[in-house]
Structures are given as C-alpha cells and as structure tokens.
Amino acid sequence: MLSGPPLANADFVKERLQTLQREMLVGIASGESLLNMMTLLCHEVEALAPEVICSVISVDDDGRLSFIAGPSLPEASGWVNGVAIGPNVASCGTAIFRRESVEVQDIQTDPLWEDFKNHALHHGLRACWSSPIEAPDGRVLGAFAFYYRKSRGATDLERLIVSKCVNICAMAIESTDARSRLNELAFFDPLTGLGNRATLRKRLALTLQRASEMGRSVGIFHVDLADFRAINDLHGHSVGDIVLRKVADRLRLVASESDLIVRMGGDEFLVATTVDAEGDACKEFARQLVEGLSGRYDLESGERIAVEAVVGVSNFPADGKDQDALLAHAETARRCVKRGGCGYAFFESEMQREQHRRRIMQRDVGLAVDKGELSVVFQPQVDARTVAVGGFEALLRWNHPEHGSISPADFIPAAETSGAIIAMGAFVLREACKEAARWTAQLKVAVNVSAAQIVQADFAQLVKDVLSETGLAPERLEVEVTESLFIQDLATAKMTLREIKDLGVSVAIDDFGTGYSSLSTLRAFPFDRIKVDRSFVSDMINNSDAAAIVNSVIGLGRAMGLRVVAEGVESDEQVAMLRLLRCHELQGYLFGKPMPIRAYAHLTGPKHPRTYSSALPKLREI
C-alpha cells in the first residue's frame, strides 16, 4: 500500500495517484482481476483521504447496478446489486442516470436517498458524493463514490483524487470488459451462447479425469440436425440461425447444469454427462435428446420449421480413454444412425471399420476415372401402351481392381463426398452421348446429373461441347436431376437447366415424390418428364398408400402436360396397374437389366423391333 501523511498536500496526492495508475496498468497487463484492482484503489484512496469510505460500482447494459469493490463497506453489495438506475436512486444510481456528479451532504434528509437511507444510516454513513465513470466513447461504466460518517461536502483535495480515479476506474473496467469479451469469443459460441470447441477441450479433459477418479462413466453425445442445410436454403440463413438458437435453448432444458454443452459448429452440438457405470442412463438420455430436440419450432414470423435430431453416443471408458477417440467415436456413431429408426446409435467397433472402408473408397473412387475402372451400362425405357422402346438410361458402374463390382449405392455417396462426382459425371455424359451417336435407331439416352455438377458454372457449356464432339442431336439427350438439387441452390439450378433446355436437351426430374416439396419443385422449372421413384412402384400392388401416391404423380404429370416414367417395374401386375393409371413409360428389370449396350444391339440397330414384346411374349396378353 502507498504510504503518506494523513493530510497529504496536492502535489503529494498527484504523485501517489500517478504511481497508483502505473500499478493499475501493470495489473491490467498481467490479467489481474477487476475486484483486486478496485480493492487496491479503494485502500490507497482511503489512505490519502482518511475520512473517506470509497466504493466502486458498475452498471450493465440493462441499467442495473453491480457492486465491484468497497473494502470498508462489506455489506453494501446486498443493497446495491441488481438495483436499476434512475432519477432518484441514491447517489450512484442517480449519478449514472444523469451522467453527472451527485453530491448529497445529508443522507437522512435528501430525497434521492428516500428508499435507501436506512441501509446507509445503519452503517453509520451520513453523506455521499458519487461521480460517473465514463469511457472515452461516452458510455457510462459505473460510479466512483465517497461516503462520509458525518454530514459534509467534498474537499478540494478529495475532488482532485476523484478526478484522477474515475479515469483509472474507466481504464480498469474497460480492459476487464474487453478481456471478458475476448474470453467469450475464445470459449463461447456467439450465436447460441453455448461453449465452443475450445471450451470442450478445456472442460472435457477435466470431466474425464474426475469420472475416472470416482469410478464413473461419461456419455459423449454428438447431436446433429438432419438435413439442416435445407432450412438455410429454403428459408435463409437468418431463419436458420433463429432455429439454432432455439435448439440450443431446448438443449439446455434437456441437459442439466452440470453437463458440458457445446456447439461444435454448423448444426452440430455435443453434450458430455457423467453417469453411473452400470445401467441404461446413456440410452435414456439419448432418447430424451432426440425427442426433446426433434419436432416443430415456432418462429415469431408465424413460420413453423420441422427439425429432426440424430445422436451418436460414445462412452468413457468403454469406448476410449482420451477425448479425441471418444469424440471421433461419437461422430462415427452419429453417421451410422439409420433414418426412420430411434434417432440415436451407440458406437461399436464395426462402425470404425466401416468408416475406414468409406475413407478408402473415397480415396479409390477419386482415381477410378483416370485408371479406367468405370464403365457405362444401359437400361431400356418402353412405352407403357405399345411396349415400344423409346430410349435408354445410362448408368455408371465401377469395377474395383481388388473388390470387384461395387454398388452405386456405395460409391456414389463416396464420390459426392470426395468431389469425384464431377469427373465421374462428365465421364458418363461423354460415354453415353458417344454410344448413342452410334445407334442407327434414333432413340433417346438419359443421363443422371448430380447437384454438384449442376452448380458448376460451366456445366451447360460441357453439355454443349459433348454434343458437338460426339455429333449426338440435342433432342436425343435427356438429363435427369433429383429434387434435392433445388433445395441446395434453386437459383443456380434453374439458370443452368434453362441453358441446357435452350440447347434442345430435355430435362426429367428423377425419384419424384421422395424429396422435400414435390409440387413446388415442379413449379420451379418446366420439366419434360417425371420419373416415379421405384420405392412406390414396388409397393403399389400391396400398399394402398403407395398406389395412391403413384396415381397422384401420374395425374399431376398429365395435368401439367408432362410425360411420366415409372421406375422399378418388375411384374406383369405392376404393368397392368400402371397402364390402368395411364402412365406413359415404363422402366425396370421386367424389360431388361442395366447391361452393356451390346446386349441391346438388336434394339439399337437398323432392324430393331418396333416393340419390345418379341422379347417378352407375356406382355401381349396383358
């Protein structure tokens, strides 16, 4: 503590205050707490002015007071904290409200203290002089107050002290606030207020250590919002942010205060909770997370947004003892959650092997084009009434040098994840057009196009170049897109497809009925054909709901002047029903499996039969 004579002169006070300011700067630089710095300040001021009782108060953004320091007023925090500033709120609350010094020489009689004087008088305080603490930008940060045990005003020396101390206080409070904001940026997610990855690293290690010492388990729950990107794309990122905040609020309600809750980024969250080593606590908590977070969220705009949460779970110490392994295992489990199931999955070692297999596939699929491992097969499409072959759909196949033929259901997602789908899509387009150009029969060829291809700025130019290179007439090419394309980037998709149609190429919407908003998708772009998803066709004989959907799609297509193709046709009964529903075209194993085009040479050559019935005599009897 600074020492000095009880009745210091002005020069002595100035010198001591300058020294005190340097000490405050050292404290700020070293990260000293605001409480310690302001307590030191009060002690030094009281040493320079022995008749003074010093205190420092802050005010928050809502205009409420908070006691920072006042070592000679230990009881003051009880009647200061949470009080709102105003025109008659003692000396400090009024000084902050007015943004000017307030000097009360008699607390007993002054109206400013009417509601607070009992507290002050009880502690022997008779007068108070309070000055606002202002930041350089004019914001009021709090108040610096002198209390006296007898009724009196401030001396000139005390006024000198205050003039210096309010600046010291402002500097200390501002630096502490800045440090606090930096800490929030470093450890908290600004959108939801939850902890971030840095918080996770810091606290999870401690949580695991304590659980180990206590012989308990820790459940790691990786939460993801399924198809959340569609919300951003359909409603905008501002609505997506609102939904994320609401999800975070629900997450706080489901979890307990002792649980570690963080936002990992995007639409991913993580909860770590300590549980008993035995029992089904983790399973029950996973169920609560799925049920608590899934459902509809009401927005102030009146919109209702549906959200589906999926959760992957790993367990300490059963699934690992270090946090990196546990986090990776929880994410792996989350990726393995089956749609339409319970919404959560627990980590199993087989999942890890599956993840490794997927990573290898992503690596290999990226090299498949250059290594010549890809090929194109063709499946016929026939007129539902005459069974005349109208064209073929070109489908990609991959023959892996070690694993043989790999299902498109496995390698297409891997190609989309790795980005290889762009090169693979260009390969199929070029090979299909090259092959179709050789056919004597003027049949169409349909090529599937991924969303990743469509959003490429030069995709329409690629189509134009391929048509020019191969000599295929544009009207003989059809590109097939899925509804998900319009969820990802509607504006770009519409522009690119418009450019493709301007070339004379037709456009079909594939897997219709399985997307997000089928009718709005049809309205978004003038398609030429609709392809009914095979899942509905395969179920329509024994499932009235599936039959109703197929009927609705065909009716919708006819009403809009679009031709409708039913995929996955495998039985005579399906053909009969589709004819009854007036479907235009059929495709499926009943008419031919996807095979190399040489298997269909009799259909593409100069003497191809007008109908497919020669290959399927039973169809003539339907």
Buried (B, 14 or more C-beta within 10 A) or exposed (E): EBEBEEEBEEEBBBEBBEEBBEBBBEBBEEEBEBEEBBBBBBBBBBBBBEBBBBBBBBBEEEBBBBBBBBBBBEEBBEBBEEBEBBEBBBBBBBBBBBEEBBBBBBBEEBEBBEEBBEBBEEBEBBBBBBBBBBEEEEEBBBBBBBBBEEBEEBEEBBBBBBEBBBBBBBBBBBBBBEBEEEEEEEBBBEEBEBBBBBBBBEBBEEBBEEBBEEEBBBBBBBBBBBBBBBBBBBBEEEBBEBBBBBBBEBBBEBBEEEBBBBBBEEBBBBBBBBBEBEEEBBBEBBBBBBEBBBEEBEEEEEEEBEBBBBBBBBBBBBBBEEBEBBBBBBBBBBBBBEEEEBBBBBBBEEBBEBBEEBEEBBEBBBEBBEEEBBBBBBBBBBBBEEBBBBBBBBBBBBEBEEEEEBEBEBBBBBBBBBEBBBBBBBBBBBBBBBBBBEBEEEBBBBBBBBBBBBBBEEBBEBBBEBBEEBEBBBEBBBBBBBBBBBBBBBEBBBBBBEBBBEBEBBBBBBBBBBBBBBEEBBEBBBBBBBBBBBBBBBBBEEEEEBBEBBBBBBEBBBEBEBBBBBBBBBBBEBBEBBEEBBBBBBBBEBBBEBBEBEEBEEBBEEEBEEBBBEBBEEBEEE
